[in-house]
């Protein structure tokens, strides 16, 4: 693999393209090969703002780069992945994987047929505070785990221009806040606790009256009896704790890890209670609070390519987190508890 890596950015519809571009420009091991988007005017404006090259010809850009980062509208993921895979380039793709389960399965077929490296963007995995929480859970200090609550969201829905964004169009995004924000929670649950087996959910578009939901709740059940509540929204004026974990011997409270809670406090983000020790405030500041969060996804992608290692988050992570959200949508439509149907592991 060439060093520095020449990374092409396909699609800049998603705001996270800004963070990835900054990360690539700051990396000594990578550079921007060029910016392409089907909206050439948007791509030119984006490229000019970062003083990088705009490329009108997608094929030419794919031929000249070493790897591809896709930050388009979700509906375009499949086509852009197919183009990058055909060119034999490693791929970093924004979350969620696709707009539907069928979309994800076709993406898997494309990736497997091409044999290219693929990384799904799940930035919570790269925040050290997530690893600390996982380590505490795995230590057994909390006793029998009973309940986890994840509240994840923001207030951007209260801005008038939000109603014109591509991600409130279900044909382009695949869903509303349950998918957009809930996919972060789904991956967090999988990473920390393993996979739940059932879910029941409710969604509402009553606040913004959009074609997709602006508020959602889903409860996931695990084989060991633990429950996990996921609450997401685009209209949270403010919040504090984003993640709560309860066990028979202890509790974890974590704040500052979503937009709604980022400005609430400056210290004491992670609090842990153990029966034998009482409350302890851990001296750690979440990456999300520092403002350098999504960049770590791009840096991890670059590092894996540099070292020739397996991507830290892959195709199956994207597929299986999507399966959790897909089952929650089915529950919301039917009003019934749904089994989560996970895809078979990729070969």
HUQUIRA-V216721 format. One record per pair of residues at least 6 apart in sequence whose ideal C-beta (glycine too) atoms are under 6 Angstrom apart, sorted by the first residue. I is the first residue (numbers start at 1). GAP is how many residues later the second one is. Records with the same first field share a line. If there is no record, write none. Layout:
I = GAP + GAP
//
This chain:
1 = 304
2 = 64
4 = 25 + 26 + 27
5 = 25 + 61 + 62 + 300
6 = 25 + 27 + 59 + 60
7 = 17 + 23 + 26 + 60 + 62
8 = 25 + 26 + 53 + 57 + 60
9 = 26 + 60
10 = 26 + 58 + 60 + 70
11 = 26 + 59 + 60 + 61 + 65
12 = 25 + 34 + 59
13 = 59 + 60 + 153
14 = 57 + 80
16 = 55 + 78 + 278
17 = 54
19 = 275 + 276
20 = 49 + 278
21 = 29
23 = 272 + 275 + 276
24 = 6 + 8 + 274
27 = 275
29 = 273 + 277
30 = 272
32 = 20
33 = 31 + 32
34 = 19 + 21 + 27
35 = 8 + 11 + 12 + 19
36 = 7 + 19 + 22 + 25
37 = 6
43 = 11
44 = 10
47 = 7
55 = 6
62 = 25
67 = 22 + 23
68 = 16 + 21 + 23
69 = 23
70 = 10 + 23
71 = 23
72 = 8
73 = 93 + 99
74 = 25 + 99 + 100
75 = 24 + 97
77 = 16 + 21
78 = 20 + 25 + 28 + 29
81 = 10 + 26 + 29
82 = 28
84 = 7
85 = 25 + 29 + 31
90 = 26 + 27 + 215
91 = 27
92 = 27 + 209
93 = 27
94 = 27
95 = 26 + 88
96 = 83 + 87 + 226
97 = 7 + 221 + 225
98 = 6 + 9
99 = 75
101 = 225
104 = 215 + 218
108 = 207
111 = 7 + 204
117 = 194
118 = 197
119 = 182 + 192 + 194
120 = 193 + 197 + 198
121 = 176
122 = 65 + 191
123 = 170 + 171 + 174
124 = 6 + 60 + 64
125 = 188
126 = 170 + 174
127 = 159 + 160
129 = 141 + 155 + 157
133 = 119
134 = 58
137 = 55
141 = 109 + 133
142 = 105 + 107 + 108
143 = 104 + 105 + 106
144 = 103 + 104
145 = 81 + 102
146 = 100
147 = 80 + 99
148 = 80 + 97
149 = 80 + 95
150 = 35 + 80 + 93
151 = 80 + 91
152 = 29 + 32 + 33 + 80 + 106
153 = 28 + 79 + 80 + 83 + 107
154 = 105 + 106
155 = 81 + 82
156 = 6
157 = 51 + 57 + 77 + 78
158 = 77
166 = 6
167 = 6
168 = 42 + 44
170 = 41 + 42
175 = 37
176 = 36 + 37
177 = 36 + 37 + 39 + 55 + 56 + 57
178 = 25 + 35 + 38 + 54
179 = 146
181 = 51
182 = 48 + 50 + 143
183 = 138 + 142
185 = 45
186 = 135 + 138 + 139
187 = 134
189 = 39
196 = 24 + 25 + 26
197 = 26 + 143
198 = 23 + 139 + 141
199 = 19 + 21 + 128 + 129 + 132 + 139
200 = 19 + 131 + 137
201 = 17 + 127 + 130 + 131
202 = 15 + 130
203 = 10 + 13 + 129
204 = 9 + 11
205 = 8 + 9
207 = 7 + 28
208 = 6
214 = 20 + 21
215 = 18
216 = 16
217 = 14
218 = 12 + 110
219 = 8 + 10
220 = 8
221 = 6
236 = 24
239 = 21 + 22
240 = 15 + 21 + 24
241 = 12 + 14
242 = 13 + 15 + 16 + 19
243 = 11
244 = 9
245 = 7
249 = 26
250 = 23 + 24
251 = 22
252 = 20
253 = 18
254 = 16
255 = 6 + 14
256 = 6 + 13 + 30 + 33
257 = 29 + 31
262 = 27
268 = 13
269 = 17
270 = 12 + 14
271 = 10
272 = 8
273 = 6
287 = 6
300 = 12
304 = 7
315 = 31
316 = 29 + 30
319 = 24
320 = 22
323 = 17 + 19
324 = 16
327 = 11 + 13
330 = 8
331 = 7
//
